[in-house]
Amino acid sequence: MHKFDLNGWKYGESRIEDLAEQVRRHVPGAKLPTHQGGKAFGLSFARTLANDVFMVLEWDVGTRSYPLCLGDLQRKYHDGAFVRSNAQDEDWGDPRAGVHESKYARFAYNFQQVVDQLMADCGGVVVQSYCPGLGVVVDLGWSELLQRNILRVAVGGASQEGRGTVYTSPTWDNEASVGLYDAHTGEAIVDAKTGHFDVARLVDKMVKVVVPRLIHWDIDFGLQFEFVVEDTKMTQTMRASYGEKYEPFDTLVQIRPSPGFLQGAVDLPAQSGTLLATTGKVNKPGSVCGDLVCVKQSGSDTLFLATRLYLAGQCEAEFPEEVSSVKGMVDGKILVWESSSLQRYGGSFYQVLGAARLGVIAQLSGDAVFINSAHGIRLPVHRTNEYIKPVFEEARDSGLLLAIGNDAVFNLLRESHWGTTPLTLQILSDGLVGQVYQL
């Protein structure tokens, strides 16, 4: 069985020159420049791999030695452009995906300022055609838990901004819909529940063309694909105008090896007990066993607990007496959060961090608090502020964090309420897939 090993790309050791030569053995004459920067290499790799099934936008590369001509770019990208960092180690040499933020820039406003700043930060930029749409991240890798290659598909959502609809990307949106699919058959293991995008369309292209091609090229490491896709509403509008033969676009904007968040050597014990949930919403690999503690929306005891956990997240070192008094309730335990007991956005970061600081070993929720499709240092700045960044960074590494869906959370809350003894759970994560068992 061919395996796309999540740990197969050795950051700091592997060389894109070797990969380029490997691909050229199967695609003679493939243009894969290895000297222009990591982002440029990733786009070249994307075009060589999948230009016949996905749209790969035009791009231009600028370095300190070879600056970009603003006039030429303005004529070529008259609607504005994405400006992306292009350091030599970007994506392919650094496990932190998205270290430098990509920005959309208009030529009449801040284009040159954005280019100059990224050039100063990392020595190179890629200017790429602007493409509006919905963000999708697809992680291809071998799941130790499921013993097969998996496509984990994370799909952004829609939000209202002013009078228009703005789409998000899983590269920063912790609430993205996430599905799991067999990488060779397209079978849905956990279907991504989203009304904004036909996930099957993307999965089908990956299964029929991209995955077999990667196997033929002897690619044996995990990969992360980033797309901007046409949402369902736009497709319906276009087909109403141009007929059913209209083909919606799926734009491939980046390929990188599995980033550091998906990597990590961990020996997983054998699964035991009754399987309660399988999910792709995980923050890292690992395994724990422990008794369950519930944090509900109402009830004096659980409301007291939720408040104290929030306060613990705000205490950087020593816990005040009113916070440390609940440590005995949660130390060494697994928490399950009723959906409405977690405060939205910044507040939830404090709660998750506070629980970990008081000894909680794993936390379960209905909707994701953190997923490792997210980029290396990104966070939803329009929903939080700069003061929350350190909390965000520490909280998303606070033990195992899994989102298992509201139905599974409800069942755990119900079982815990009626039971005479605490529920004991086993939680497993291989970095791509997470599972929860009741012992």
N, C-alpha and C positions, 0 to 999 in steps of 0.2 A: 504494500500500500504506500503510495506516494504521500509524504507528509510535508505540509507547509509549516515548519517549526517556528513557533513564535520567538524562540531564542536563536533561530538560525543565523540571523544577521548579527555579527559581532561588532558592535560599535567600538571604534577605536582600533579595530584590527582589520576588518574587511575593507576592500578597496573597490571603488566603483570602476577602476580601470579593468580589474579582473572580470567584473560583471559585464562590462561593455564588450569585452572580447568573447565572453561566453555567449552572449546574444548574437554577436556577428557570425559565430559559427553556424547558427541556424538561419540568420537573416543577413546574408552577405551584403555589404555596402550600407548597413544601417548606420544612420548618423546619430552617434551618441557621444557628444563632446564631454570630456571629463574634466576640462580645465576652466569651464565658464562658471562654475558654482553649482551647489547642490540642487537648487530649485530648477535651474535650467536643465540639469541632467535628468531630474525627475520628469519634466515635461517632455524631453526627448524620448525617454523610456516609455512614457505613456503613449506618445504618437506611434512609436514602433510597435508597441504591443496591441493597441486597440483603436487605431484611427479608423478602421473599417466598421466598427460597431458603435463608437462613441465620438461625439464632437470634441476635438482638442483645439482650443482656441490659439490664435496666433500670439506670438510673444517676441519681445526684443530684450536683449541683455545689455546692461551697462555696467562698466567697472570704472575705477578711478583712472585707469590708463586709457580707457575708451568710453568717454562720456556719451550719453544719449543726446541726440539733436531734438530739441523740443518741437521745432517746426515740423520735422518729419513725423514725429509721433502724433502731433495734433492732426495732421492730414490723414494718418492711418487709423487713429482711434478717435474719431471726431466726437463720439458720445462720452468720452472719458475712458479711464482704464484702471485696472487693478495694478497696484504697485506692491511687489512682493520682495522680501529679503532674499538675497542670493549669495550668502556666505559660502565658502567652500565646504563647510561641514553642515550646512542647512539640510535637515531631514535625513541625509544619508550618513552623516558623520557624527550627529548629535542625537541621543535618544529623546531629547525634549522636543517633540514636534511643535511647530508654531512658536518658536522662541521669539521671533520678531513678528509683530502684527502686520498682516497685509491690510492695505487700505485702498478704498476706491477714491480716486482723485479726479476732479474736473480741471481742464486746462485753464479755464478763465479764473480759477480761484487758487487752490493750494497745491497744484500739481508739482511745481518745482520744489516747493518746501518739503513735501513728502518724500520726493526722490532724494533730495540732499540729506535729509535726516537719516534715511535708511542707508544711504551710501556711507555716511559717517559712522553709522553703527556697525555695519558688517562688510563694507567694501564692495558691495555689488547689489544690483537690483534686477528684477525681471519686471517688465511692463507688459501686461497681458490684456487682451480684449475684455471689455466689460460684458458680463452676462448676468442679468437679474434672474432670480429664481430661488428655489427651495434647496437648502443644504442637505446633503446625504453623505454619510461616512460608511464605507463598507470595509470591515476587517476580515481578511482571509487568513485562516490559520487552523492548525491541528488542535482539536479539543481533547485533552487527556480524559476528561470526564465522559464525553460521548464517544470517544475512540473513532473519530472521523474528522475530515476537514469541514470546516464550518464557514459560512458567510454570515457574519453578524452585521445586520443592516440597521443603522441608526438614522432616523428621519426627523428633520426639524419640524417646527410647527408654524402656525400663522398667528400673528398678533396685530392689533390695530395701533397705528401710529398716525395721529392726526385723522385725516379722512381716508387714509389708504391702508392697505394690508402689507405688512412687512413680514418676510419669512426669516426664520432662524436657521442656524446650523448646529449640528451636534458637536462641532468643534468648540462650542462654548455653552450651548444650551443644555443644562443638566436634565431638562424635562423632555428630551427627545424621545420619540417612540422607537423601540428597539425590537427587532425580530431576529430569529436564528433560523438558518436554512442550510440544508445539506449542500455542500459545494459542488457535488457531482450530479445530483438529481434535481435540485431545487425544492425538495420536500420541505415544507414548513414545519419546523420543530416547535418554534414559538412564533406565531405570526405577528408582524408589526401592525398594530392597530392604528391606522391613520387614514383619514379621509382626504388628505391633501395630495396623495401621490400613489400611483399604481406600482407598488413595490415589485410585483411579479414581473413587470416589464424589465426592470433592471436586473433582477435575479436571473431571469431567462438568458439575457445577454452574457452575464458572467459565466453561467453554467455551460452554455453551448459553445462559447468562443474563447473567453479570456482564460478560464481555468485550464481547459485542455491545452491551450497554447503555452501557458506557463509550465505545465508538466512536460511538454515536448521540449522546452528550453532548459529543462533540468533545474528550474528554480525551486529550491528546497527550503526557503525561509518565508515567514509570514509577511504579508503586505497589507498596507492600508491605502484605500482609494478614497479620494474626496471628489464629490460631484456637486454640480449645481444643475438642478433638473427643473423641467416644466411642471408646474402644479396641475392638478386635475381640472381646476376651474378654467385655466387658460387653454388646456387641451380641448375641453368641451366648446369653448368659444371659437377656437380655430377650426374645429371640425364642422361647426355650424356654418362657418363661412366658406370653407374650402372642401368640405366633404369628408367622408370616412377614410379616404386615402391619405389624409394628412398624418404625418408621422411626428409625434412629439419629440423634442430634443432632450438628450441626456448628455451633459457636458462634463467631461473628465478634466478636472483642473489640477490634480496632483496625484502622484503615486510615491509612497515612501515605504521603507521597511516597517514592520511592526514597531511602534515607538516604545520607549522604556516602560510606560504604564502597563503595557500588555505583557512585558517580559518578566522573568523572575523564576529561578529554580525553586520548586517546592515539591516535596514528596507527599502526594495526596493519599490518605488512608482509603481503604475500601469503603464503598458506600454501604450503609446499614440502615435498617429501619424502613419506614414508609415514606416514599417520595412525596413531598408536599408541593414543591415548586421547582421549575427550571427557568432560568432567566439569563438574558445577556446584559442586564444592568448590574454590573459589578465594578468595583474600584481597583481590584488587584487580586493576584493569586493568594491562596492560603486556605487553611482549614481550622475549624474550632468545634468543640462540643461544650454545651453548657445549658443551664436551666434558663427558662424564658421569663422575662419581666415585661409586662405590658404597660405602655404609656397611652392612656385613653384621653379623649377630648374632655370628658366630664368625670366627676368624682373627686372628692377632696384629696384623697391619697395620691392619685395619679396627677392631678393638677399641681399639687405640691411638688411632686417629683419633677414634672416638666419644667417648672419654674426654677427649681434648684439646679437642674442640669444646664439651663440657660445661663444662670449666674456662674456656674463653674467654668463655662466656656469663656466668660469675660475675665476670670481670674488667671493671670499669667503664671503665677508661682504657687503661693500658699492659698488654700481655700479657707474662707471664713467659717466659723463654727456652724452657721446655719446651712452651709453647703456640704461640709464634710459629714454632717449628721446622716446624710442619705447614702454615703459610700457603702455601708454594709448592705444596703438594699440592692446595689447594682454591681458591686465588685465581682469580677469573674463571670458575669451573667451575659445573656444575649437579650437585647432590647428589641421589641417590636413597637413601632410607632403607629397609632391610629392616624389616618391621613390628616385629619384636622388638628392633631396635637402638635404637628411640626409647623412652626411659623414659616412663612414664605420667605424665600431668598436669604437675605443676610441673617435673619433670626435663626433659621434652621442650621446655618453653619455653626453658630454658637452652641446650639443644643447638641449637635453631633459631637463637636469638640469637647464640650463639657462632660458628656457621657464617657468618652474615651479617657479623659483625665481622671475620672472617678473609677476606672477599672473595667468598663464595659468592653467585652472582647469582640462583639459583632453587633450590627444594627440592621434591622429589616424595616422596610417601609413599602407603601403601595406604589408610589411614584418615586423616580430616582432623585436622590439628593446629589450624588456624584456618579458619573460613569466615565470609564477610561477611554472613551472615544474622544474626550475633551483634550485640547492641546496642552502643551507643556506648562505654559505660564499664563494662559488666558483665563479670564473669568468674566461673567456678564456685567461689565462695568455700568451699563445703563440701568441695571437693577440693584446695584450695590454702590459702593464708593471706595476710594483708595484706602480707607481705614480698615476695611474688611479683608483686604488682600492677604495679610498674614494669617488671619483666621481661616480663610478659604484654603490656603496652602497646607496648613496643618490639619484641618478638619478632614480633607479628602483622603488623608493617609491614616485615618483613625480607626485601625482595626478593619475588619471586613464590613463593607457596606453593600447591601443588596436590595434592590427593589423587586418585589415579587408579585405585584399586582394587588389591587384592593380586595379582590375576592379571597385570595390566600391570606391576606392580613386579617380579614373579617373572620375566617375560619379559625385562625390561631387565637384571636381574641375570644371567640366563643368557646373554644375548647378549654382555654385557660380559665375562663369564668366559671364553667360548670365542673371542672376537675377538682379533685380533692388534693392532688399533689402537683407540683410545678411540672410543666412540660419540659422535656429535655430534647434539644435539637442538635443535629450535626449539620454544619454548614461547610460546603466545599466550593472552591473557585479555582479554575485553572488559568484565570486571567481573561478568558474569553467567555466562558460559560460559568454560571453559578447554580448550585442546587441546594435545596434545604430538605432534610429528612427528619422525621419525628422518631425518636428512639423509644 
